[in-house]
């Protein structure tokens, strides 16, 4: 699901920006109050989501939208203002993670922002020969800033982190006169809000550790799936000993591996229920087929060799070069069917009871709820 969200998070804003360049330019500008309102709302949402880079990236865009009579003399069309904004946004996009608000990197951001304001309020008297290169600097310098930011996107661990990049891309499009200028700034507000919405969705419905949907997503699925589905509750056998004997990092690796193997179960939607428990939902499937699917998954877990992390462990090959013995993980399953108008929490309860029955019978087995 994370991959689908990542593709959606990038593809929709890019397609919107490309489409804007091919739409005939309108003489009617986008309402400034609308763009300002959206940008201020974006700053507030980014603050709640602890995305500092988005906050810093949106501020100069607000300066571009504010009407001249309210801008205290700031001229967004002054020489080299756009270039300064592009450099500023590139610096912001090279940052990731959260830091104290008085951290030195934020002082760098504020200093560059002050330089932008000075260029717009008291523009320097540049010679004609220098001004002749301004368009070239916007085109090639802006493109370099965009590529430099993309090179660091591998460090953006959250989907909402892309919200700061849209300001850079939008200001570059504005400098290139790609579509109507005001609509390019409106695109920045909408694209930024879209990425923040994707980030909020991921935080609410995606389990951060395993990358699969969490309990809230499972509850939404069960409320909307209709009747007749089958639900399997899975629990990692003796999970506590992995944490006690090998540390919580190995315990996390076990959960990631189990989530990955469970996600390959045929015709199922897999969710992390909590702790070491997972839920698999099969929509209107035959019990014998589901049992066979679960048995294949149970055997895959049983045969999987998980090597604990070690200093000699190769980065891309689990266990190669490790001096430690592999860990063998098993899981117990409880399977129940929803009948009639039975609520989902009753089905979960039946599957949970069947799961504990499987554990009482020796673990590493599948038990059907009566």
ABEGO torsion letter per residue (X at the ends): XAAAAAAAAAAAAAAAAAAAAABBBBABBBBAAAAAAAAAAAAAAAAAAGBAAAAAAAAAAAAAABBAAAAGGBBAABBGAAAAAAAAAAAAAABBEBBBAABAAAAAAAAAAAAAAAAAABBBBBBAAAAAAAAAAAAAAAAAAAAAAAAAAAABABAAAAAAAAAAAAAAAAAAGBEBAAAAAAAAAAAAAAAAAAAAAAAAABBAAAGBBBAAAAAAAAAAAEBGBBBBBBBBBGAAAAAAAAEAAAAAAAAAAAAAAAAABBGBBBBBAEEABBBBBBBGBBAAAAAAAAAAAAAAAAABBBBBBBAABBAABBGBGBABBBBBBBBBBBBBBBBEABBAAAAAAAAAAAAAAAAAAGEGBBBBBX
